[in-house]
């Protein structure tokens, strides 16, 4: 079988990690879902658990993939690699991370996404297609989305990336209306990431989030509404 290696490079600038929660928040889904970490150096263990928990929280119903992770010094701004294909049993994906890069979680989220079947180069258009080299043929490329070919210093996971998977395979959401009956849409600790459908009372993450690139209008409306409500309370109380 012929194998190929996909490189991920980093844009200039100090990187900001996608995850701003604690490891305790990640643990419930770190080992329950399609991403299984089978080999990882101690220095990358926490980053691997968090990156696994991100995908496992959103795509719990997919075919499991095993990820063997190692540290490797790269050149030419390359910060990580994954070797394809990962599909033949036992579905092991070999991933490398440059230990000099300050946000290994971002690299691992990107490479785990490839292992789950996402092509390179995210697109902001739902109608975009994938070409013969397994890259997006996009309507518009969003340079900050985590699945682009170059990791932005402040990347995020977009709802349109989750939509590239089968709708029944992911639990990403913007609002309750996108969740199954009995579930609500809760925010996560993923920087600018989508919400996740959970049952009320589940162990969830409660940090604020932003979803798609068009959600800024909704966010601004919420801020303005809260500000007006505050002024009303101050004025009349």
Secondary structure, 3 states (H helix, E strand, C coil): CCCEEEEEEECCCCCCCCECCCHHHHHHHHCCCCEEEEECCHHHHHHHHHHHHHHHHHCCCCCCEEEEEEECCCCCCEEEEEEECCCCCCCEEEEEECCCCCCHHHHHHHHHHHHCCCCECCECCCCCEECCCCEEECCCECCCECCCCEECCCCECCHHHHHCCCHHHCCEECCHHHCCCCEEEECCCECCCCEEEEECCCCCCCCCCCCCHHHHHHHHHHHHHHHHHHHHHHHHC
